[in-house]
Amino acid sequence: MTAILQLPQMRVFFWLWLGQSVSSFGSGLSAFAVGVWLFQKTGTATPLTLAVLFGNTPGILLSPLAGLIVDRYNRKIVILLSNIGQALTTLALLLVVISGNIDLWKIYLFLALANAFSTFQWPAEQATVSLLVPSEHLGRANGLQSLGEGAATLVAPIAAGLLVPTIGISGTIIIDMLTFVFGALVLSALSIPNPEKSPERPELKKYSVREEVFLGWKFIKNHSGLLNMLLIGAAVNLTGFFVTFRLVTPLVLSRTSDTAILGWIGSAFGLGMISGGSLMSIWGGPRRKILGVFGSILVSGLFGQLLFGLGSITFVWMVAVFIGSFVIPIWGGCANAIWQSKTPKELQGRVFALRRLISQFTAPIGLLLIGPLADAVLQPFWKAHGPNLLGGWPGSLPGGGYAMAFVILGLFTALIAFGCVFIPSVRSIDDELPDV
């Protein structure tokens, strides 16, 4: 890693990663603080779930436009304006908190605006990585990014839990604003390249705005391996670890009243992300990156979701969550490396934005369905029939319906991984689709 960081452009990438990781850490602080504030003011969980919905949906819808802007304009300016926009919306949230008024619509509005600004940042950063990092180190670079995300996931809630009682919610949000300023200052000092236009590619001539928005889709549609990878990602986001993780709290609290266990499980999740990101940043993933994608999905389904559903003690739950989060950076790092190496650099903003739109639109659907499925279908079924099935497990245990949601969706996730092997265009994507 020391030798790799001696490369001038890799040093630029490192500072870009550091600035944006600090900014993400601040976002984690304010997200925790706002959640505490909402629950303290309302005493119900519904505003929290609505806050998550409003804080994620706009970005998915705006992805095509974000990709077009990333490819058309200076990527450094796009990231910088995204940081400034998020800082301003955070300031607006701070003013609402200071006022003491429970204007939920304002909270939802500012969360939606913050997510909208962040939508332009993600494809700009992803498209910039391939300009700064040699292709043989893309896996390591993506692993380093996952390491930053994992650190924020693990440390931010703990730090916020210590800061909120000390400096209050307002002080915690102010720290978030300062992290945005830090990220913007670091970015301002960096030289971020933009892709050179390819005159030999007639499809890259200037189109109308509407045509350019769909240019990324045309590229994906014409490469069946990437298109099928996209559909696989959408399927995993519907049934995978991200969705079932929302049932951790009801399952654990139905079997134990010790809320500290949830803290241990959350720490195991963050530790798994950090460990997986560290491994990817050093290892870089297998030579055939698609094997890292297949293997990670399979391990996540069997040893993350399925094992968590089968478990009934804290140690098993922590092991399952650790494994499930450990493979996330490996899966993401390998998948990102494939997309970054196969997509023309001048198209990456549009392609990556569409990739996010198509692969992630199923996640909100999964989040909306998983609660009613577990509460209204699986829980009543296993309360009525569980003692007579599988030798009394898991219906004889509290929360058996939640456990079965983990088991069923874990098996579906594993089946998706097995199914990938039988798709030739995906199985051979490393070799058949040329690097750009």
N, C-alpha and C positions, 0 to 999 in steps of 0.2 A: 504493500500500500504506500509506503514511503517513496519507493521508486516511481510509482504511478503518479503521485502528487507532485513530482518534480516536473511533469509536463506542464507547460504554461497554461494551456487551455483547461487542463484538469484542475489547476489551482483556481481558475475563474469559476469553474463548476463548484468547487468546494465552498468558496465564499458565497456563491449564490445559494447553495444548499443550506449553509449555516444561517444566512439572513432569513430565509423563508422558513426554516425550522424553528427559529426563535419566534417568528411571527405566528406560526401554527401553535406553538406552545402558549402564547398569549391568548389566542382564540379559544384554546381549551380552558384556560382560566376563566374567561368571561362567560363561556357556555355553562360551566359549572355554577358560577355566581348567579347568572340569570335564572338557571333552574331552581336554585335555592330560593331566590327572591319570589319566583312565581308560586312555588309551593307554600312559602310562608304567607303570601298575600291571599291565595285562593284556598289552600287546604285540600286541593284535589289534584289528581294526576292528569286529567284531560288536557289542561292548558300546556302541560309538558309535552304530551304527544303531539298536540297541534303545533307547538313551537318547533319540534323536530321536523314535522311535515313542511311547514312554511320555510324552515331553514335549509331545506334540501331540494324541494321541487322546482323553484325558479331556475336553478342552475341546469337542471336536466333539459328544461324547455328552451333555454337560451343557447344551448350548446352549438347548434349549427351557425348561428350568428357570430358567436364567439370565435369559432374556428375560422370563419371568413376574415374577421378583423385581425386575428393573429397572423394570418398569411399575407394580408394586404399591407399591414403597417409594422412599424418598428417594434420588435418583441420586447425590448427593454422598456420602451414607453408604455406598452400594454400592461406589463407586470407592475410597473411603477404606479400607473393610474389605478390599477386594481387594488394595490395596497392603500393608496390614498382614499379610494372609495370605501374600503372596508373600515379604515380609521374613522372616517366621517360618520358612518352609520353606527360605529361603536360609540362615538361621542353622543349621537342622538339617543342611543340606549341609556347612556349614563345620565343624560338630562331627564329621561323618563323616570329612572330609578330615584334620582335626587328629588323629583317632584313628589314622590310618594303616592301618586295616583295610579290606580289599577286600570290603565287603559290598555287592555290586552291587544286591541287592534293595532295600536302603535308598536307594541313589542313584535307582533307578527310581521308588520310592515317592514320594520327595520331589520329583522332577521332575514326576511326575503330579499331585501336590498343588499345586505351583506353577502348573501349567497350568490346573488346575481353578479356582484363585482368579482367574487372569487371564481366564478365560472370562466372568466377571461384569463385568469392567472394559470389555471391548471394546464390547458392545452399549450399556452405560451411556454411554460416551464418544460413540459414534456417534449415539445418540438425543439427547444433550445438544447436539451441534453445531447441529442444526436449531432449537434453542431459543435459542441465542446468536447465530447468524449469519443475517443476512437472506438470503432465497432467492437473490438475484442474486449473492451472494458464496460460495455453498456450494462451487462448484468450486475457488475459491481456498483456502478453508479446508481442503478435503480434500487439495489440493496441498501445503499447509503440513504436514499430517500425514504425507504421503508423504515430504516433505523430511526430517522428523525420523527416519523409519524408514530412509531412505537414508543419512543421516549415521551412524546407529548401525551400519548394515551395513558402511559403509566404515571408520569410525574405530575402532569397538570392537575388531575383531580386531587392528588395528595397535597400538592402545594396550595391549591385553592381551598381545600379543607382547613389548612392551617392559616391562610391569609384572611378568609372571610371573617372569622371571629376576631381577628386582630385589627385589620384595617377596614373591614366592612366590604360590602358588595361594591360600593362606589370606588374604593381604593383598588380593588381587584380589577375592575374594568379599566381604570386609569393605567394600570400596569400593561393591560392588553394594548391600549393605545400606544404606549411607549415601545412595545415590541414591534408594532407596525412601523413606527418611526425608525427604529433600528434597521428593520428589513429594507426600508426605502433608502436609507443612507448608504447601506452596504451596496445595494443595487446601483445607486447613482455613481459609485466609484468604479464599477466594473465595466469592461468593454464586452458587450454582448453582440455576437455577430448575427447577421440576418442571412437567410439562404440566397444563393445566387440563382437567378432565373435561368432556366434551361431553354435556349432558343430552339434547340433541336426537337423539343416536345411541342408539337402544334396544339395539343389539348390544353397547354398552359398559357395560351394567349389570353388577353383581357376579355372577359365575358361580362354580361350584365350581372348586377348583384344577385339576382335570382338564380342565374345559371351558375355563378361561382359557388353559391351555397350548396348546390347539388353536385358540384364537381368532385368533392370528396366521396360522395355516395357512388358516383360512377366508377371511381377507382376501386372502391371496396367491392362493388357488384361484379367487376370484371376480374377479380381475383378470388376464386371460390374458397381457397384456403383461409384467407383473412375473413371472408364473410361467414364461413362456418365457425371460425374461432369466435367471432362476434356473437353468433347465436348461442354458442356454448356458454359464453360469459353471461348472457342474458338468462339462460336456464339456471346456471349456478346461483346467480343473484336472486332468483325466485325461490330456490329451495335450500340455499346453502347456509353457511355458518353465520353470516351477517343477519339473516332473518331469524333463525332459531335462537340466536343469542338474546333476543328480546324476551324469551321465555325463561331465562335464567332466574330472574327475580321471583316470579310466581312459583316456579318449581322448587327452588331452594327454600323459600319462606313457607311453602306448604308442608315441608318436611322438617323444618327447624325454625325456631323463632329467633335464632341468633343472627342479627344483621351483620355482625362482624365477618361472618362467612362470605357474604357478598363482597366485602372489601378484599378478602383473600383471593376470591375468584377474579375480581377485577385486576388485582395485582398480577395474578398468573397470566391473564390476558396480555397485559402490557409487557411483562417479562418475556412472553413468547414472541411478541412482535419485535422486541429489541434483539432477542437471540437470533431469530430468523433473519432480521435485517443485517445483523453483524456477520452472520455466516455468508449471506449473499454478497456483502461488500468485500469480503475476503476471497470467497470462492468464485463468484461470478456465475454460478449455475452450471449445469451440464453443457457439454458441447452442443448437443441437440437440445435446444431450449424447449421444444415442445414436450420432451419427456419430463421436464420440470413442471410444466403446466399440468399434464395428465397426472403425474404422481402426486402433486400437491392437492388437486381436487379429490383424488381417491383417498388420501390420508385424512383430509379434512372431513369427508363424509363418514369414514369408518372409525377413526380414532379421535375425532373432534365431536361431531354431532351424536353418532351412535353410542359411543362410549359414555358421553355425558348423560344420555337418556337411560342407559343401563345402570349408571352409578346411583348410589344412595348415601355416600359418605363424602366428606369434604375433600379428602385426598384424591379420590377418583375424579371428582368434579374439577379440581385444580389441574390434574394431569390432562384431562380432556381439553380444557380451555387452553392450556399451554400449547398442546399439540396443534389444536385448531388454529390458534393465532400464529404459531411458529411457521406454518407453511404459507401463510398469507403473503409475506414478503417474497418467498421463493416463487409462488405462483405469479404474483404481480411483476416481479423483476424479470422473470423469463418471458412473460407475455409482452411486457413493455419493450424488452430487447428485440423481440420478433417484429413488432409493429414499427419500432424506430429504424430497424435495419432494412425493412422491406418497403417502406413508404418513402417516395421522393420527398426530399427535405422541403421543397417549396409547397408541398401539399399537406404537410404534417399537421398544421393547425386545423384545417378543415376535417381531415381524416380522424384525428384524435378526438376532436369535439363530437363528431358523429359516432365514433366508437363509444364515447361516454354516454351519449344520448341513448343509443340502441341497447348497450349492455346493461345500463343502470335503470332503464325505465321500468324494469320488472321488480326492482327492489321496493319501491313504494307500494306496489301491488301486493308483494309478499308481506310487507309490514302491516297493511290494512287487513289482510286475510288471516294472518297467523293467530291473532288474538281471538277473533270469533270462532275460528276452527277449533282452537284448543278449549275455549270456554264453553261453547254451545254444542260442540259435537263430541270431541274426544273425552273431555272430562265426564259428561253424563254417561257416555257409553261405557267407560271403564269403571265407573262407580257401580253401574248396574251389572256388568258382565265380567269385569276383571277377575274377581275371585274364582270364576269357573274356567278361566283361560290361562294357559301357560303356567299351570301349577300355582295360581294365585298371584303371579307377578305380571305386571306391576299394579294391577287393580287393587290389591290389598294394601298398597302403600299410598299415602296421601300424595296428591299431584300426579297420579298415574297417567292422566290424559296429557299433561304437559310432557311427561317423560316419553310417551308414545309419539308426540309430535317430533321430538328430537330423533327418535328411532326411525320413524317413517321417512322424514325428510333427509336424514343421514343416508338411508339406503338409496333414495332417489339420487342424491348427490353422487354416491359411489357408482350408480348405474350410468350416470352421465359420463363419468370418467371412463368407464369400460366402453361405452358407446363411441367415445372419441377415437378409440383404436381402430374402429371399423370405417372411419371416414378417410379415404386415401389422401384427399387434398390437404387435410389437417395433419395426418400422420407424417407426411413427407414435406411439410411446409419449409423446414430448415434447408432442404436441398433443392426442391423443385422450384421454389420461388426465389429469384436472384436477389442478392443484396443490392441496394442502390449505391 
